[in-house]
Amino acid sequence: MGLFDPILDHSEPVEARLRRELTDACVLKGHSQAESTRMANDILDEAQRRVITRGLADERPNMGDWLIEQQSCNDVARRTVAGLRLEGVGDDDIRWWWNQSALERIAIEVSDEVIRMAVFLKSLKDGLDAKAAADELAKHYPRFGDPADGDGNDDSRPLPFELKPRVWDFQDRLNEVTDIRNRAINHFSSFNALVRDAIRRDHV
């Protein structure tokens, strides 16, 4: 799972809601309230910085709806949606991701990086060298990002963030039976490769 599950609840300001959800998620991970508050603030500060750096502060709302509606007449929408379709992304996935604000999306991105780094550092602490720790991380945890950041023929390339809820669900189902999970993971070079095979089989 990600550090928090974004919920499209507009009853409170986005920043306040994210800060609360991030803090609660960190507490559930076993951190103290003070440490959880600090971690949530750090994640949100970094997300806000990236929103500004990437020029997304004035992004149109409900970009997911816009992408789907405009794909037949707008080149940017057409290319974006076509690329996502090649990765197994559907309309609901696009809406889930892109109808969130830029701050919400990037907070998910940053929290994902925090989790992966924590797992990597724990593997180092447990005695693995850097390469073995990286291999262990790739084997057991999904890596999200831009699928273009890798060889198009390499199933270990990043998964699009649009697929995150479906991947969470797939992970939960795998984790229900440890033996099946281990056999499945050991059969592939990475967790991402396992997910892509499952997408082709309509299991994700």
Phi, psi and omega in degrees: 000159174283176182296328176210155177262112180296133179240127183281072180249114184260021181281348176221159181303145185303313183298317180295318180296316180297318180299318179294313182296318179296316178298313180298320181294321179293322176299318179296334178281356176104005179277155177292165180299318181295315179294321179296319178297317179297315180297317179298317179296319180296316180297314182292322177299316180293321178297316179298320179298317181291324177303314181291314182300323182273001178069036185255005185299329182251026180298143178298147177286159176051052180299332180297314177299318181297315180301315182292318182290327187262000186297337181274347185225359180235126185297320180296313179297318181299311181295319181297310182293319180299318178296321179292323179301322180297339180264006179086014181276133179254179182301317181297323178295317180297315180296317180303314185282308190277344174279353170280157177291163177302322180296318178298313182297316184285332173297322175296316179301312182294317180297326177296319178296321180297315179298313182297319179295321179298318179295317180298313181294324177296321178296321176297317179297327180281358173111358178283149173280175187299319181293314180296322179295319178294319179296320179296319179298313181295330184285329189245349183229138178291150175242119181256154179162209178270116180302339178290345178277062181165169178295128181299341179265359182263112182291351178274358178298163183303146173272145177293142180300335179303335182272359190305312180299322179291325177290320175304313181297318179298316178300316181299318180293321177297318185291346180292333180229102188301317183298316179295318179301311183295320179296318180296313182295318183291343181280345184238159182288337180202166177295324178298321178295321176298315180297316182295324176295319180293326177296317179297332180268005183061034177261356178237000000 
